[in-house]
Amino acid sequence: MLRRTTLFAGLLAAAGWLLLQRRRPMPMPAGLSSLLESRCVERFAGPGLLLERAGVSGSMRVPDA
């Protein structure tokens, strides 16, 4: 029972945070930057994969933002 309540509270907090982010975007805290640099993120959003999805080829020039 306690696990179910904790899981529900966690999901509710995550959903609330996502809704808040959509209404009023905030920069990501530096303490969470390790989440973006993990191997798991590299699997579905690594630089090579993003370039492939964008259709960038070797002869194209891409401006750096």
PQR file with spaces between the fields and no chain letter, atoms N, CA, C, O and H, PARSE charges and radii, in Angstrom:
ATOM       1  N    MET     1       0.824   -1.194    0.000 -0.4000 1.5000
ATOM       2  CA   MET     1       0.000    0.000    0.000 -0.0000 2.0000
ATOM       3  C    MET     1       0.865    1.254    0.000  0.5500 1.7000
ATOM       4  O    MET     1       0.568    2.215   -0.710 -0.5500 1.4000
ATOM       5  N    LEU     2       1.936    1.248    0.794 -0.4000 1.5000
ATOM       6  CA   LEU     2       2.806    2.418    0.865 -0.0000 2.0000
ATOM       7  C    LEU     2       3.528    2.635   -0.458  0.5500 1.7000
ATOM       8  O    LEU     2       3.706    3.775   -0.886 -0.5500 1.4000
ATOM       9  H    LEU     2       2.177    0.468    1.371  0.4000 1.0000
ATOM      10  N    ARG     3       3.946    1.553   -1.109 -0.4000 1.5000
ATOM      11  CA   ARG     3       4.629    1.677   -2.403 -0.0000 2.0000
ATOM      12  C    ARG     3       3.711    2.295   -3.444  0.5500 1.7000
ATOM      13  O    ARG     3       4.127    3.160   -4.215 -0.5500 1.4000
ATOM      14  H    ARG     3       3.803    0.627   -0.761  0.4000 1.0000
ATOM      15  N    ARG     4       2.470    1.853   -3.463 -0.4000 1.5000
ATOM      16  CA   ARG     4       1.513    2.371   -4.435 -0.0000 2.0000
ATOM      17  C    ARG     4       1.273    3.861   -4.191  0.5500 1.7000
ATOM      18  O    ARG     4       1.203    4.642   -5.140 -0.5500 1.4000
ATOM      19  H    ARG     4       2.132    1.151   -2.836  0.4000 1.0000
ATOM      20  N    THR     5       1.149    4.249   -2.939 -0.4000 1.5000
ATOM      21  CA   THR     5       0.938    5.654   -2.604 -0.0000 2.0000
ATOM      22  C    THR     5       2.154    6.489   -2.981  0.5500 1.7000
ATOM      23  O    THR     5       2.006    7.588   -3.517 -0.5500 1.4000
ATOM      24  H    THR     5       1.206    3.614   -2.169  0.4000 1.0000
ATOM      25  N    THR     6       3.341    5.988   -2.712 -0.4000 1.5000
ATOM      26  CA   THR     6       4.569    6.701   -3.055 -0.0000 2.0000
ATOM      27  C    THR     6       4.716    6.834   -4.566  0.5500 1.7000
ATOM      28  O    THR     6       5.089    7.896   -5.065 -0.5500 1.4000
ATOM      29  H    THR     6       3.461    5.095   -2.277  0.4000 1.0000
ATOM      30  N    LEU     7       4.428    5.776   -5.284 -0.4000 1.5000
ATOM      31  CA   LEU     7       4.497    5.806   -6.743 -0.0000 2.0000
ATOM      32  C    LEU     7       3.497    6.812   -7.301  0.5500 1.7000
ATOM      33  O    LEU     7       3.833    7.599   -8.186 -0.5500 1.4000
ATOM      34  H    LEU     7       4.124    4.914   -4.879  0.4000 1.0000
ATOM      35  N    PHE     8       2.281    6.788   -6.791 -0.4000 1.5000
ATOM      36  CA   PHE     8       1.259    7.730   -7.247 -0.0000 2.0000
ATOM      37  C    PHE     8       1.667    9.166   -6.956  0.5500 1.7000
ATOM      38  O    PHE     8       1.493   10.039   -7.806 -0.5500 1.4000
ATOM      39  H    PHE     8       2.008    6.148   -6.072  0.4000 1.0000
ATOM      40  N    ALA     9       2.205    9.422   -5.778 -0.4000 1.5000
ATOM      41  CA   ALA     9       2.643   10.768   -5.425 -0.0000 2.0000
ATOM      42  C    ALA     9       3.784   11.219   -6.339  0.5500 1.7000
ATOM      43  O    ALA     9       3.827   12.379   -6.749 -0.5500 1.4000
ATOM      44  H    ALA     9       2.347    8.713   -5.088  0.4000 1.0000
ATOM      45  N    GLY    10       4.705   10.311   -6.658 -0.4000 1.5000
ATOM      46  CA   GLY    10       5.804   10.647   -7.557 -0.0000 2.0000
ATOM      47  C    GLY    10       5.319   10.973   -8.958  0.5500 1.7000
ATOM      48  O    GLY    10       5.778   11.937   -9.570 -0.5500 1.4000
ATOM      49  H    GLY    10       4.670    9.369   -6.324  0.4000 1.0000
ATOM      50  N    LEU    11       4.389   10.168   -9.470 -0.4000 1.5000
ATOM      51  CA   LEU    11       3.824   10.422  -10.796 -0.0000 2.0000
ATOM      52  C    LEU    11       3.041   11.725  -10.829  0.5500 1.7000
ATOM      53  O    LEU    11       3.111   12.470  -11.806 -0.5500 1.4000
ATOM      54  H    LEU    11       4.016    9.385   -8.973  0.4000 1.0000
ATOM      55  N    LEU    12       2.306   11.997   -9.780 -0.4000 1.5000
ATOM      56  CA   LEU    12       1.548   13.241   -9.693 -0.0000 2.0000
ATOM      57  C    LEU    12       2.481   14.452   -9.639  0.5500 1.7000
ATOM      58  O    LEU    12       2.215   15.471  -10.277 -0.5500 1.4000
ATOM      59  H    LEU    12       2.249   11.391   -8.987  0.4000 1.0000
ATOM      60  N    ALA    13       3.567   14.340   -8.884 -0.4000 1.5000
ATOM      61  CA   ALA    13       4.543   15.435   -8.807 -0.0000 2.0000
ATOM      62  C    ALA    13       5.222   15.652  -10.154  0.5500 1.7000
ATOM      63  O    ALA    13       5.433   16.796  -10.557 -0.5500 1.4000
ATOM      64  H    ALA    13       3.783   13.512   -8.366  0.4000 1.0000
ATOM      65  N    ALA    14       5.566   14.579  -10.857 -0.4000 1.5000
ATOM      66  CA   ALA    14       6.199   14.698  -12.167 -0.0000 2.0000
ATOM      67  C    ALA    14       5.245   15.343  -13.167  0.5500 1.7000
ATOM      68  O    ALA    14       5.655   16.206  -13.942 -0.5500 1.4000
ATOM      69  H    ALA    14       5.395   13.650  -10.530  0.4000 1.0000
ATOM      70  N    ALA    15       3.986   14.937  -13.158 -0.4000 1.5000
ATOM      71  CA   ALA    15       3.002   15.528  -14.070 -0.0000 2.0000
ATOM      72  C    ALA    15       2.795   17.007  -13.758  0.5500 1.7000
ATOM      73  O    ALA    15       2.681   17.824  -14.673 -0.5500 1.4000
ATOM      74  H    ALA    15       3.652   14.235  -12.527  0.4000 1.0000
ATOM      75  N    GLY    16       2.746   17.351  -12.491 -0.4000 1.5000
ATOM      76  CA   GLY    16       2.608   18.755  -12.106 -0.0000 2.0000
ATOM      77  C    GLY    16       3.802   19.581  -12.537  0.5500 1.7000
ATOM      78  O    GLY    16       3.648   20.713  -12.996 -0.5500 1.4000
ATOM      79  H    GLY    16       2.839   16.688  -11.748  0.4000 1.0000
ATOM      80  N    TRP    17       4.991   19.017  -12.390 -0.4000 1.5000
ATOM      81  CA   TRP    17       6.204   19.737  -12.798 -0.0000 2.0000
ATOM      82  C    TRP    17       6.207   19.958  -14.310  0.5500 1.7000
ATOM      83  O    TRP    17       6.585   21.031  -14.780 -0.5500 1.4000
ATOM      84  H    TRP    17       5.115   18.098  -12.017  0.4000 1.0000
ATOM      85  N    LEU    18       5.783   18.939  -15.076 -0.4000 1.5000
ATOM      86  CA   LEU    18       5.732   19.081  -16.533 -0.0000 2.0000
ATOM      87  C    LEU    18       4.728   20.142  -16.958  0.5500 1.7000
ATOM      88  O    LEU    18       5.004   20.926  -17.867 -0.5500 1.4000
ATOM      89  H    LEU    18       5.476   18.067  -14.694  0.4000 1.0000
ATOM      90  N    LEU    19       3.579   20.177  -16.317 -0.4000 1.5000
ATOM      91  CA   LEU    19       2.591   21.214  -16.635 -0.0000 2.0000
ATOM      92  C    LEU    19       3.120   22.600  -16.296  0.5500 1.7000
ATOM      93  O    LEU    19       2.915   23.549  -17.053 -0.5500 1.4000
ATOM      94  H    LEU    19       3.355   19.541  -15.579  0.4000 1.0000
ATOM      95  N    LEU    20       3.792   22.717  -15.175 -0.4000 1.5000
ATOM      96  CA   LEU    20       4.384   23.999  -14.790 -0.0000 2.0000
ATOM      97  C    LEU    20       5.447   24.431  -15.792  0.5500 1.7000
ATOM      98  O    LEU    20       5.525   25.609  -16.142 -0.5500 1.4000
ATOM      99  H    LEU    20       3.959   21.946  -14.560  0.4000 1.0000
ATOM     100  N    GLN    21       6.259   23.498  -16.253 -0.4000 1.5000
ATOM     101  CA   GLN    21       7.301   23.798  -17.237 -0.0000 2.0000
ATOM     102  C    GLN    21       6.691   24.286  -18.551  0.5500 1.7000
ATOM     103  O    GLN    21       7.254   25.169  -19.199 -0.5500 1.4000
ATOM     104  H    GLN    21       6.195   22.541  -15.969  0.4000 1.0000
ATOM     105  N    ARG    22       5.566   23.736  -18.948 -0.4000 1.5000
ATOM     106  CA   ARG    22       4.928   24.157  -20.192 -0.0000 2.0000
ATOM     107  C    ARG    22       4.359   25.561  -20.091  0.5500 1.7000
ATOM     108  O    ARG    22       4.392   26.318  -21.061 -0.5500 1.4000
ATOM     109  H    ARG    22       5.108   23.019  -18.422  0.4000 1.0000
ATOM     110  N    ARG    23       3.842   25.911  -18.935 -0.4000 1.5000
ATOM     111  CA   ARG    23       3.246   27.240  -18.763 -0.0000 2.0000
ATOM     112  C    ARG    23       4.303   28.313  -18.529  0.5500 1.7000
ATOM     113  O    ARG    23       4.160   29.449  -18.980 -0.5500 1.4000
ATOM     114  H    ARG    23       3.815   25.296  -18.147  0.4000 1.0000
ATOM     115  N    ARG    24       5.357   27.944  -17.826 -0.4000 1.5000
ATOM     116  CA   ARG    24       6.391   28.916  -17.472 -0.0000 2.0000
ATOM     117  C    ARG    24       7.750   28.218  -17.514  0.5500 1.7000
ATOM     118  O    ARG    24       8.232   27.739  -16.487 -0.5500 1.4000
ATOM     119  H    ARG    24       5.473   27.020  -17.460  0.4000 1.0000
ATOM     120  N    PRO    25       8.377   28.157  -18.707 -0.5600 1.5000
ATOM     121  CA   PRO    25       9.640   27.429  -18.849  0.2800 2.0000
ATOM     122  C    PRO    25      10.745   27.988  -17.950  0.5500 1.7000
ATOM     123  O    PRO    25      10.895   29.200  -17.796 -0.5500 1.4000
ATOM     124  N    MET    26      11.501   27.081  -17.370 -0.4000 1.5000
ATOM     125  CA   MET    26      12.621   27.440  -16.510 -0.0000 2.0000
ATOM     126  C    MET    26      13.865   26.723  -17.012  0.5500 1.7000
ATOM     127  O    MET    26      13.765   25.625  -17.559 -0.5500 1.4000
ATOM     128  H    MET    26      11.379   26.097  -17.495  0.4000 1.0000
ATOM     129  N    PRO    27      15.042   27.330  -16.834 -0.5600 1.5000
ATOM     130  CA   PRO    27      16.263   26.626  -17.243  0.2800 2.0000
ATOM     131  C    PRO    27      16.489   25.384  -16.370  0.5500 1.7000
ATOM     132  O    PRO    27      16.055   25.323  -15.220 -0.5500 1.4000
ATOM     133  N    MET    28      17.167   24.422  -16.940 -0.4000 1.5000
ATOM     134  CA   MET    28      17.455   23.188  -16.205 -0.0000 2.0000
ATOM     135  C    MET    28      18.522   23.452  -15.156  0.5500 1.7000
ATOM     136  O    MET    28      19.539   24.069  -15.472 -0.5500 1.4000
ATOM     137  H    MET    28      17.520   24.472  -17.874  0.4000 1.0000
ATOM     138  N    PRO    29      18.332   23.014  -13.930 -0.5600 1.5000
ATOM     139  CA   PRO    29      19.344   23.215  -12.889  0.2800 2.0000
ATOM     140  C    PRO    29      20.648   22.496  -13.236  0.5500 1.7000
ATOM     141  O    PRO    29      20.631   21.397  -13.790 -0.5500 1.4000
ATOM     142  N    ALA    30      21.761   23.117  -12.911 -0.4000 1.5000
ATOM     143  CA   ALA    30      23.070   22.544  -13.218 -0.0000 2.0000
ATOM     144  C    ALA    30      23.261   21.191  -12.531  0.5500 1.7000
ATOM     145  O    ALA    30      23.989   20.339  -13.040 -0.5500 1.4000
ATOM     146  H    ALA    30      21.775   24.010  -12.461  0.4000 1.0000
ATOM     147  N    GLY    31      22.634   20.993  -11.414 -0.4000 1.5000
ATOM     148  CA   GLY    31      22.760   19.734  -10.689 -0.0000 2.0000
ATOM     149  C    GLY    31      22.175   18.537  -11.444  0.5500 1.7000
ATOM     150  O    GLY    31      22.518   17.392  -11.152 -0.5500 1.4000
ATOM     151  H    GLY    31      22.043   21.686  -11.000  0.4000 1.0000
ATOM     152  N    LEU    32      21.301   18.798  -12.404 -0.4000 1.5000
ATOM     153  CA   LEU    32      20.686   17.721  -13.177 -0.0000 2.0000
ATOM     154  C    LEU    32      21.355   17.517  -14.535  0.5500 1.7000
ATOM     155  O    LEU    32      20.870   16.728  -15.346 -0.5500 1.4000
ATOM     156  H    LEU    32      21.022   19.729  -12.641  0.4000 1.0000
ATOM     157  N    SER    33      22.443   18.203  -14.789 -0.4000 1.5000
ATOM     158  CA   SER    33      23.108   18.096  -16.094 -0.0000 2.0000
ATOM     159  C    SER    33      23.643   16.688  -16.353  0.5500 1.7000
ATOM     160  O    SER    33      23.793   16.294  -17.510 -0.5500 1.4000
ATOM     161  H    SER    33      22.838   18.843  -14.130  0.4000 1.0000
ATOM     162  N    SER    34      23.928   15.940  -15.321 -0.4000 1.5000
ATOM     163  CA   SER    34      24.416   14.569  -15.520 -0.0000 2.0000
ATOM     164  C    SER    34      23.347   13.691  -16.171  0.5500 1.7000
ATOM     165  O    SER    34      23.682   12.693  -16.808 -0.5500 1.4000
ATOM     166  H    SER    34      23.806   16.260  -14.382  0.4000 1.0000
ATOM     167  N    LEU    35      22.071   14.044  -16.024 -0.4000 1.5000
ATOM     168  CA   LEU    35      21.002   13.292  -16.678 -0.0000 2.0000
ATOM     169  C    LEU    35      21.081   13.422  -18.195  0.5500 1.7000
ATOM     170  O    LEU    35      20.717   12.493  -18.916 -0.5500 1.4000
ATOM     171  H    LEU    35      21.799   14.856  -15.506  0.4000 1.0000
ATOM     172  N    LEU    36      21.553   14.568  -18.683 -0.4000 1.5000
ATOM     173  CA   LEU    36      21.646   14.792  -20.122 -0.0000 2.0000
ATOM     174  C    LEU    36      22.899   14.184  -20.727  0.5500 1.7000
ATOM     175  O    LEU    36      22.979   14.023  -21.945 -0.5500 1.4000
ATOM     176  H    LEU    36      21.848   15.323  -18.097  0.4000 1.0000
ATOM     177  N    GLU    37      23.868   13.845  -19.906 -0.4000 1.5000
ATOM     178  CA   GLU    37      25.133   13.325  -20.388 -0.0000 2.0000
ATOM     179  C    GLU    37      25.277   11.822  -20.154  0.5500 1.7000
ATOM     180  O    GLU    37      26.389   11.296  -20.174 -0.5500 1.4000
ATOM     181  H    GLU    37      23.803   13.975  -18.917  0.4000 1.0000
ATOM     182  N    SER    38      24.184   11.146  -19.939 -0.4000 1.5000
ATOM     183  CA   SER    38      24.243    9.715  -19.655 -0.0000 2.0000
ATOM     184  C    SER    38      24.235    8.900  -20.941  0.5500 1.7000
ATOM     185  O    SER    38      23.874    9.404  -22.004 -0.5500 1.4000
ATOM     186  H    SER    38      23.280   11.574  -19.923  0.4000 1.0000
ATOM     187  N    ARG    39      24.630    7.653  -20.838 -0.4000 1.5000
ATOM     188  CA   ARG    39      24.636    6.756  -21.991 -0.0000 2.0000
ATOM     189  C    ARG    39      23.224    6.469  -22.477  0.5500 1.7000
ATOM     190  O    ARG    39      23.004    6.242  -23.667 -0.5500 1.4000
ATOM     191  H    ARG    39      24.924    7.243  -19.974  0.4000 1.0000
ATOM     192  N    CYS    40      22.284    6.479  -21.570 -0.4000 1.5000
ATOM     193  CA   CYS    40      20.893    6.226  -21.936 -0.0000 2.0000
ATOM     194  C    CYS    40      20.387    7.310  -22.887  0.5500 1.7000
ATOM     195  O    CYS    40      19.709    7.001  -23.867 -0.5500 1.4000
ATOM     196  H    CYS    40      22.462    6.663  -20.604  0.4000 1.0000
ATOM     197  N    VAL    41      20.704    8.558  -22.612 -0.4000 1.5000
ATOM     198  CA   VAL    41      20.290    9.661  -23.477 -0.0000 2.0000
ATOM     199  C    VAL    41      20.996    9.572  -24.821  0.5500 1.7000
ATOM     200  O    VAL    41      20.397    9.882  -25.850 -0.5500 1.4000
ATOM     201  H    VAL    41      21.255    8.809  -21.816  0.4000 1.0000
ATOM     202  N    GLU    42      22.255    9.156  -24.831 -0.4000 1.5000
ATOM     203  CA   GLU    42      23.011    9.025  -26.075 -0.0000 2.0000
ATOM     204  C    GLU    42      22.342    8.035  -27.031  0.5500 1.7000
ATOM     205  O    GLU    42      22.460    8.177  -28.248 -0.5500 1.4000
ATOM     206  H    GLU    42      22.741    8.905  -23.995  0.4000 1.0000
ATOM     207  N    ARG    43      21.649    7.044  -26.495 -0.4000 1.5000
ATOM     208  CA   ARG    43      21.021    6.022  -27.331 -0.0000 2.0000
ATOM     209  C    ARG    43      19.875    6.580  -28.175  0.5500 1.7000
ATOM     210  O    ARG    43      19.686    6.160  -29.317 -0.5500 1.4000
ATOM     211  H    ARG    43      21.553    6.929  -25.506  0.4000 1.0000
ATOM     212  N    PHE    44      19.112    7.519  -27.624 -0.4000 1.5000
ATOM     213  CA   PHE    44      17.972    8.024  -28.385 -0.0000 2.0000
ATOM     214  C    PHE    44      18.088    9.490  -28.789  0.5500 1.7000
ATOM     215  O    PHE    44      17.234    9.986  -29.524 -0.5500 1.4000
ATOM     216  H    PHE    44      19.265    7.860  -26.696  0.4000 1.0000
ATOM     217  N    ALA    45      19.119   10.197  -28.330 -0.4000 1.5000
ATOM     218  CA   ALA    45      19.275   11.601  -28.704 -0.0000 2.0000
ATOM     219  C    ALA    45      20.741   12.002  -28.791  0.5500 1.7000
ATOM     220  O    ALA    45      21.090   13.135  -28.457 -0.5500 1.4000
ATOM     221  H    ALA    45      19.813    9.794  -27.733  0.4000 1.0000
ATOM     222  N    GLY    46      21.603   11.094  -29.233 -0.4000 1.5000
ATOM     223  CA   GLY    46      23.016   11.414  -29.399 -0.0000 2.0000
ATOM     224  C    GLY    46      23.232   12.314  -30.607  0.5500 1.7000
ATOM     225  O    GLY    46      22.359   12.410  -31.469 -0.5500 1.4000
ATOM     226  H    GLY    46      21.319   10.174  -29.504  0.4000 1.0000
ATOM     227  N    PRO    47      24.379   12.971  -30.682 -0.5600 1.5000
ATOM     228  CA   PRO    47      24.637   13.904  -31.782  0.2800 2.0000
ATOM     229  C    PRO    47      24.545   13.260  -33.167  0.5500 1.7000
ATOM     230  O    PRO    47      23.971   13.848  -34.083 -0.5500 1.4000
ATOM     231  N    GLY    48      25.099   12.070  -33.324 -0.4000 1.5000
ATOM     232  CA   GLY    48      25.041   11.402  -34.619 -0.0000 2.0000
ATOM     233  C    GLY    48      23.615   11.075  -35.032  0.5500 1.7000
ATOM     234  O    GLY    48      23.242   11.234  -36.195 -0.5500 1.4000
ATOM     235  H    GLY    48      25.565   11.592  -32.579  0.4000 1.0000
ATOM     236  N    LEU    49      22.828   10.620  -34.077 -0.4000 1.5000
ATOM     237  CA   LEU    49      21.439   10.269  -34.353 -0.0000 2.0000
ATOM     238  C    LEU    49      20.621   11.510  -34.693  0.5500 1.7000
ATOM     239  O    LEU    49      19.774   11.469  -35.586 -0.5500 1.4000
ATOM     240  H    LEU    49      23.131   10.491  -33.133  0.4000 1.0000
ATOM     241  N    LEU    50      20.869   12.608  -33.992 -0.4000 1.5000
ATOM     242  CA   LEU    50      20.141   13.843  -34.276 -0.0000 2.0000
ATOM     243  C    LEU    50      20.481   14.385  -35.662  0.5500 1.7000
ATOM     244  O    LEU    50      19.599   14.873  -36.368 -0.5500 1.4000
ATOM     245  H    LEU    50      21.557   12.642  -33.268  0.4000 1.0000
ATOM     246  N    LEU    51      21.755   14.303  -36.056 -0.4000 1.5000
ATOM     247  CA   LEU    51      22.143   14.750  -37.397 -0.0000 2.0000
ATOM     248  C    LEU    51      21.514   13.864  -38.464  0.5500 1.7000
ATOM     249  O    LEU    51      21.092   14.350  -39.514 -0.5500 1.4000
ATOM     250  H    LEU    51      22.471   13.906  -35.482  0.4000 1.0000
ATOM     251  N    GLU    52      21.454   12.579  -38.196 -0.4000 1.5000
ATOM     252  CA   GLU    52      20.833   11.651  -39.137 -0.0000 2.0000
ATOM     253  C    GLU    52      19.346   11.947  -39.299  0.5500 1.7000
ATOM     254  O    GLU    52      18.823   11.952  -40.413 -0.5500 1.4000
ATOM     255  H    GLU    52      21.797   12.184  -37.343  0.4000 1.0000
ATOM     256  N    ARG    53      18.678   12.189  -38.192 -0.4000 1.5000
ATOM     257  CA   ARG    53      17.241   12.497  -38.240 -0.0000 2.0000
ATOM     258  C    ARG    53      16.976   13.813  -38.958  0.5500 1.7000
ATOM     259  O    ARG    53      15.954   13.953  -39.629 -0.5500 1.4000
ATOM     260  H    ARG    53      19.103   12.184  -37.287  0.4000 1.0000
ATOM     261  N    ALA    54      17.879   14.778  -38.827 -0.4000 1.5000
ATOM     262  CA   ALA    54      17.708   16.080  -39.478 -0.0000 2.0000
ATOM     263  C    ALA    54      18.041   16.020  -40.962  0.5500 1.7000
ATOM     264  O    ALA    54      17.740   16.958  -41.700 -0.5500 1.4000
ATOM     265  H    ALA    54      18.709   14.664  -38.282  0.4000 1.0000
ATOM     266  N    GLY    55      18.649   14.947  -41.401 -0.4000 1.5000
ATOM     267  CA   GLY    55      18.992   14.805  -42.803 -0.0000 2.0000
ATOM     268  C    GLY    55      20.237   15.561  -43.228  0.5500 1.7000
ATOM     269  O    GLY    55      20.383   15.917  -44.397 -0.5500 1.4000
ATOM     270  H    GLY    55      18.894   14.186  -40.801  0.4000 1.0000
ATOM     271  N    VAL    56      21.134   15.810  -42.285 -0.4000 1.5000
ATOM     272  CA   VAL    56      22.364   16.526  -42.593 -0.0000 2.0000
ATOM     273  C    VAL    56      23.369   15.551  -43.205  0.5500 1.7000
ATOM     274  O    VAL    56      23.640   14.489  -42.645 -0.5500 1.4000
ATOM     275  H    VAL    56      21.016   15.521  -41.335  0.4000 1.0000
ATOM     276  N    SER    57      23.913   15.924  -44.356 -0.4000 1.5000
ATOM     277  CA   SER    57      24.929   15.079  -44.997 -0.0000 2.0000
ATOM     278  C    SER    57      26.307   15.716  -44.835  0.5500 1.7000
ATOM     279  O    SER    57      26.428   16.830  -44.325 -0.5500 1.4000
ATOM     280  H    SER    57      23.692   16.787  -44.811  0.4000 1.0000
ATOM     281  N    GLY    58      27.332   15.008  -45.268 -0.4000 1.5000
ATOM     282  CA   GLY    58      28.700   15.468  -45.091 -0.0000 2.0000
ATOM     283  C    GLY    58      29.034   16.759  -45.833  0.5500 1.7000
ATOM     284  O    GLY    58      29.914   17.501  -45.398 -0.5500 1.4000
ATOM     285  H    GLY    58      27.234   14.103  -45.683  0.4000 1.0000
ATOM     286  N    SER    59      28.355   17.044  -46.938 -0.4000 1.5000
ATOM     287  CA   SER    59      28.676   18.240  -47.711 -0.0000 2.0000
ATOM     288  C    SER    59      27.887   19.469  -47.273  0.5500 1.7000
ATOM     289  O    SER    59      28.099   20.551  -47.821 -0.5500 1.4000
ATOM     290  H    SER    59      27.639   16.442  -47.292  0.4000 1.0000
ATOM     291  N    MET    60      27.002   19.338  -46.321 -0.4000 1.5000
ATOM     292  CA   MET    60      26.172   20.470  -45.876 -0.0000 2.0000
ATOM     293  C    MET    60      26.883   21.271  -44.801  0.5500 1.7000
ATOM     294  O    MET    60      27.717   20.755  -44.057 -0.5500 1.4000
ATOM     295  H    MET    60      26.830   18.460  -45.876  0.4000 1.0000
ATOM     296  N    ARG    61      26.529   22.542  -44.745 -0.4000 1.5000
ATOM     297  CA   ARG    61      27.026   23.415  -43.677 -0.0000 2.0000
ATOM     298  C    ARG    61      25.902   23.651  -42.698  0.5500 1.7000
ATOM     299  O    ARG    61      24.767   23.921  -43.090 -0.5500 1.4000
ATOM     300  H    ARG    61      25.852   22.960  -45.350  0.4000 1.0000
ATOM     301  N    VAL    62      26.221   23.546  -41.423 -0.4000 1.5000
ATOM     302  CA   VAL    62      25.215   23.740  -40.370 -0.0000 2.0000
ATOM     303  C    VAL    62      25.684   24.888  -39.490  0.5500 1.7000
ATOM     304  O    VAL    62      26.752   24.799  -38.885 -0.5500 1.4000
ATOM     305  H    VAL    62      27.143   23.326  -41.104  0.4000 1.0000
ATOM     306  N    PRO    63      24.904   25.973  -39.405 -0.5600 1.5000
ATOM     307  CA   PRO    63      25.301   27.075  -38.535  0.2800 2.0000
ATOM     308  C    PRO    63      25.242   26.664  -37.066  0.5500 1.7000
ATOM     309  O    PRO    63      24.328   25.955  -36.646 -0.5500 1.4000
ATOM     310  N    ASP    64      26.214   27.113  -36.305 -0.4000 1.5000
ATOM     311  CA   ASP    64      26.261   26.817  -34.882 -0.0000 2.0000
ATOM     312  C    ASP    64      25.533   27.913  -34.129  0.5500 1.7000
ATOM     313  O    ASP    64      25.822   29.095  -34.311 -0.5500 1.4000
ATOM     314  H    ASP    64      26.956   27.689  -36.646  0.4000 1.0000
ATOM     315  N    ALA    65      24.595   27.526  -33.288 -0.4000 1.5000
ATOM     316  CA   ALA    65      23.800   28.522  -32.572 -0.0000 2.0000
ATOM     317  C    ALA    65      24.464   28.937  -31.299  0.5500 1.7000
ATOM     318  O    ALA    65      23.931   29.772  -30.568 -0.5500 1.4000
ATOM     319  H    ALA    65      24.360   26.566  -33.140  0.4000 1.0000
